Amino acid sequence: MADKQAKGRAATPAAKLNAQEVQEIRIRYAAGGVSYGTLAAQYGVSRHNVAMVIRRRIWR
């Protein structure tokens, strides 16, 4: 597990976001002025995925 994290790999090979992108999404949303839809378009995922990341339902 530590090896995956050290190399920036996701726990699931099919993951569309990496740990750095998840952190960026959370920081940008917390700063305000950006919607789920905007973040989703910028990171190439659905609004639902962005919401789940922000709410820590995925990528805890």
ZIPEVEN-V320287 format. One record per residue. N is the residue number from 0. RES is the residue in three letters. PHI is phi as a letter, one per 40 degrees, with the letter a starting at -180 (none if undefined). OMEGA is omega in whole degrees, -180 to 180 (none if undefined). Layout:
# ZIPEVEN-V320287
[[N | RES | PHI | OMEGA] [N | RES | PHI | OMEGA]]
This chain:
# ZIPEVEN-V320287
[[0 | MET | none | -179] [1 | ALA | c | 179] [2 | ASP | c | 178] [3 | LYS | c | -179] [4 | GLN | c | -180] [5 | ALA | c | -178] [6 | LYS | c | 178] [7 | GLY | g | -180] [8 | ARG | c | 178] [9 | ALA | c | 176] [10 | ALA | c | 178] [11 | THR | b | -178] [12 | PRO | d | -178] [13 | ALA | c | -178] [14 | ALA | c | -179] [15 | LYS | c | 180] [16 | LEU | b | 173] [17 | ASN | b | -175] [18 | ALA | d | 180] [19 | GLN | c | 179] [20 | GLU | c | 178] [21 | VAL | c | 179] [22 | GLN | c | 178] [23 | GLU | c | 180] [24 | ILE | d | -179] [25 | ARG | c | -180] [26 | ILE | c | -178] [27 | ARG | c | -180] [28 | TYR | c | -180] [29 | ALA | c | 179] [30 | ALA | c | 178] [31 | GLY | g | 176] [32 | GLY | g | 179] [33 | VAL | b | -176] [34 | SER | c | 175] [35 | TYR | d | -178] [36 | GLY | c | 179] [37 | THR | c | 179] [38 | LEU | c | 180] [39 | ALA | d | -180] [40 | ALA | c | -178] [41 | GLN | c | -178] [42 | TYR | b | 175] [43 | GLY | g | 178] [44 | VAL | b | -180] [45 | SER | c | 175] [46 | ARG | c | 179] [47 | HIS | c | 179] [48 | ASN | c | 178] [49 | VAL | c | 179] [50 | ALA | c | -179] [51 | MET | c | 176] [52 | VAL | c | -177] [53 | ILE | c | 180] [54 | ARG | c | 179] [55 | ARG | g | 174] [56 | ARG | c | 172] [57 | ILE | b | -178] [58 | TRP | f | 180] [59 | ARG | c | none]]
